[in-house]
C-alpha cells in the first residue's frame, strides 16, 4: 500500500471527542463507573458532613452496615449477569438463619450440624429457583417473585413468628454470633462478617474471571442462543449459578445472625431491593453479560456512604431514600449511555 492510499484510509478513522473516549473506556472497564462515583461521593460528603465523616470509626462503620447487603449483592450479581434477577435472596437468607437458630437453640442440635443444615436449605432454595427457570422457561422475575412468597411463608411457619433471643444464642449456640464479633484496628472497628464479605467477593471474582465457568456465565448473559450454539450447556450453567447464589445467601445467613445479634424472621425485609440497588449502582447491566462482581461491592459501599453522609448531615431518612432512588436512575442512565458505544 502506497503512502497516498494510507492517507486516504486514515481519513475514514473516526475522531472521538474526550467524552467519546470516556465512553469507550467505561465500556471496556465497567467497574470504573462505581469507583468514580464512590470517590466523588466520599469527597462530597466529606465536605458536607465535615471531619466526622472521615473518622476511622465512621468509615469502618459504613463497611459494617453494608456487610449483609454486600453479601446478598454478591449473590444477586451472579443472577443478573445471566440476564436474570432474583427477588428471593433475602427470603432465602432469613429462612436459612431461622433454620440454623431453631435447630441449634430450640431443638438442641449441635451447631456443627445446624450451620450446614441452614446452608443446605439455602442451596436447595437456589436449586429450586434454577430448576423452575430452566425447566418451565419462566422469566426469573416471575419465578423468584413466587418463591419469595413461598420462602417467606415457610419462614413464618417454621419460626412460628418467634425470634431466637440473643441471650439464648449466647447460652446455647454462641458460634452463631461469631461474625458479629468486633476487632479494633487503629481506631477502625470491623466485624468478622465484614472480612467474610470481602472474602466472598474475592472468591467469586476468581470464579468469574479465572475459570471457564465464569466465561460461560458472561456468554449466557450476553446471548444465550449464541452460547448454546457454541456448545455451552446453558440450562446446567443457569442451575449452577442459582445454586451458588443460594449457597452465598446461606453463608450470609450466618453473618446476619452476628450482625443482628439474634434470629428474627422479620429481619432484612428491604434487603432484596437493596441488593439489586447495589448491583445496579455497581455498573452491572440488567440486560446481562456485562459487569463486574467488584462493582457490586463498590455499589454497596456507595449506598453506605450516601446513607452515612446524609445522616451525619442531618437529612431526614425519607430524603435519604429519595437520594438513593435518584442514584439508581442515574446509574441506569449511565449504563444505557455506555451500552450505546459505537464499535
N, C-alpha and C positions, 0 to 999 in steps of 0.2 A: 504494500500500500504506500503510495507516494505521500509526501508531506502535505500536498494540497488537498488530497482526499481525506487525510486525517483531520485537517482543519474543518472540512465540511461536516464530518461526522461529529466533531466536537461541538458544532453549532447546535446540535439536537439535544445536547445534555441539558437537563432541567436544572436551572439555578434556584436553589431553595433559599428562602428568607431565613433569618435567625429563628423565627417561630417554627418554620418548617423543619429545620434541623432539630429543634427541641422535640417536635412531634415524632420524628423518626427515632430519636434517641430514646424517648419514653416507650415507643412501640417495641424496641428491642430490649429495653430494661424496665419492665413494668413495676418492679419492686422499688424503683427510684421515686415513683409518684408518692407513695405513703412516707418515704424517708424525707422528701422535701416538705410535705405537709407537716410531719412531726417536728422537724427542725423549726419551721416557721411558727408552729403552734407554741412550742416551748419558749421561743424568743418573745412572741407576742404576749403570752400570759405572764412571762417574767416581767415585762414592762407594766402590764395592767395590775397584776396581783402584788407586785413588789418582791422584796427579798424573801418573804416567807415561802414563796413558790419554789425557790431554788435551794431550799434546805435539803440536806441529805435525807432527813426523815420523811419529808413530804414526797420527794421523788421516789423513794423506796415504797412509800405508802401507795402511790399510784400503781406500782407493779403488783403489790399485794391485792389491790382492789380489782385488777383486771385478770387475775390468775385463772379463775374459773371460766370467765368469758373467753380468755385466750385459748384454754384447752378445748372448749367447745368450738371455737373458731377454727382450730386445727382440724377437727373432725369435719366441720362444715366445708372447709376449703376443698377437701378431697371430693366431696359430693358435687360442689359447684364446678370444679374443674372438668367434671364429666357432663356438664350442661344440665345438672340436676339441682335440686335444693332439698334440704331436709328440715322439716318443721318439727321433728320429734326429738332432736338431740337432747334438749333439756329434760324432756319427759323420760327419756332413756336413762339419763344420768340420775335423776331423782329416784326412779324406780330401783335402779341398781343400789343406790345408797340406802334406801329403805330395806332392801333385801339384806344388805350387809348388817345394818343396825338391828333389825328384828332377829336375824339368825343368831348374832353374837350375844345380844343383851336379853332378849325375850325368851329365846329357845335355848340359850346356853351353849350354842355351837362354838367350838374353838375358832378364834379369829383367823387362824391359818386356813380354815375351811370356809368361813363366812366371806372373807375377801375374794377369793377366787370364784365363789358361787355368785356373788354380785356381779363380777366382771363377766362371767359366763352368761348370765341373764342379759346383760347389756349387749354382748356379742350376738346372742340369739335374736335380740330385737333388731340389730342391724342386718342380720341374715334374713329376717322376715321382710324387712324393707326392700332389700336387694332382690329377693325372690319374687315379690309382688311386682316390682318394677320391670324385671326381665321376663317373667312368665306371663303376666297379664297384659304387658305392654301399656301400662297406665302411666300417665305423667307422674314424675316423682313428687310434684307438689300435691297432687290428689292423694297419692299413696301415703305420704308422710303426714298429711293433714288427718287422714283416717287413723293411722297408727298412733299419732299424737293423742287422740281421744281415747284409743284403746289402752295405751300405756298409762295415761293419766287415771283412767278408771281402775286399772289393775293396781296402781299405786295407792289409791284411796281405799280400795277393798282390802288389800293386804295389810296396810298400815292401820286400818280402822280409823283413819284421820287423826291418829295419835302420834305425837313426836316422841323420839327417844331422847331423854333429857341428857344434858351434859354431865350431870352428877353420876348417872347410871353408866355412861361411857367411861368416865374416869375410874369407876369402881370395878367394872367388869371387862371392858374392852378398850383400854387407853390407846392401843395401837391404831384404832380407827381415827384418832385425832392427831396422828403423827405429823401429817403435812400442815397442820396448823401451828406447829411449834416454831418459835422465832429465833433468829440468830442476828446478833448485832455486829455490823461490820463498819467501823469508822463512823458511827453515828447513824448509819442507814440500817433499818430493821427489815429483814427479809424473813419470809417463811419458807419452810422446806417445799411447800406447794409451788412457790414461785420458781424454785430450781427445777422442780418436776416439769412445770410448763415449758421452760427453756429446753430441757432435755427432750421432751416430746417433739418440739419443733425441729430440733437438730436431727432426730431420728427420721421424721417424716421428710425433712429436706433431703436427706441422704436417699431415701427410697424413691423420691420423685426425680432426683437429678442424677443419680449414680446407678440406677438399675433399669433393666429393660421394662419391668413392671411400671415404673414411673413414666417412661417414654410412651408406653401404651395408654396410660391414663390421659395424657395430653392429646394423644392421637384420637382417642374415642371422643373426648370432649370437643375437639376441633371438627371432626367429621366422622361420625360413627359408621356410615356406609363405606367410606373410603378405608377406614380401619378394618372393616370386615373383609374387604377385597384384598387387603394387604396380609390377611391371614391371622389377624388378631381375633381371638375368641371373646367377643365383646360382652356377651352375657356373663361368662365366667368372670371376666375382669370387673364388671359392674358389681357383681355379688361380692367379690373380694374387697372392693372399695367400701361398700356399705358395712361389711363385716369389720373391717379395720376401723371405720368411723365409730361403730358400736363399741368396739374394744376401748377406743380412746375415751368415749363417754363413760365407760366403766371405770377407767383409771381416774377420770375427772370426778367420779362419784366419791372415791376415797378422798381426793383432795378437797371436795366440797364439804365433807364432814368436818375436816380440820378447819376449814375456813369459817363455817358457821358455828362449830363447837357442839353441834347436836345433829340429829337426823330429823328433818322436818319434811313431811310430804307436800308442804305448800311452798317450799323454798324455790328460788330462781324461776319464778313464773314468767319473767320477761327475758330469760336467757336465750330463748330461741331467736327472737328478733335481734337481740344484742349480738349474738354470734354472727348472724347474717350481716349486721351493720359493720362489724369489724372486718369481715371478709370483703365487703363491697368497698369500704373506705381503703382497705389494703390493696386495691387495684386488681383483684381477681375478677375477670369478666363473668357476668351472669350468663353469657352465651356459651361458656365453657371453652376449654382448650388454651386459655391464656391467663397467666397469673403466677404468683409465687407464694409458697407457703410462708415465707418470711414476711410477705406483705400483710398477711392476716395478723401476725404478731405486732407489726407496726400499726395496723389498723386498730387493734385493741388498745395499744398504748395511746394512740391519738384520742380515742374516746375517753380514756382515763385522764389524759392531760386536759381535755376540754372540761370534763366534769370537775376535776380538782381546781383548775384555774378559775372557772366561773363561780365555784363555791367559795373560794377564798376571796374573790372579788365581791361577794355578797349578792350574786344573782340568784333569783328565785329558781327553785327546782323546775317549775313549769317552763321557764325560758331556757334552762339548760337543755331540756328535751327538744325545745324548738331549735336551738342551735345545732344539736346533733342531727335533727331532721334536715336542716339546710345543708349540713356537711355531707349527708348521704346523697342528696340531689346533685351537689357539686361534684362528688366523686363519680357518680354515674355519668354525668355530663362530660367529665374529663375522659372517662373510659370510651365513650362514644366518639369523642374527638380523636383519640389516639387510634381507634379502630378504623377511622376513615383515611389513615395514612396511605398515600399512593405508593405503589411498588415501582 
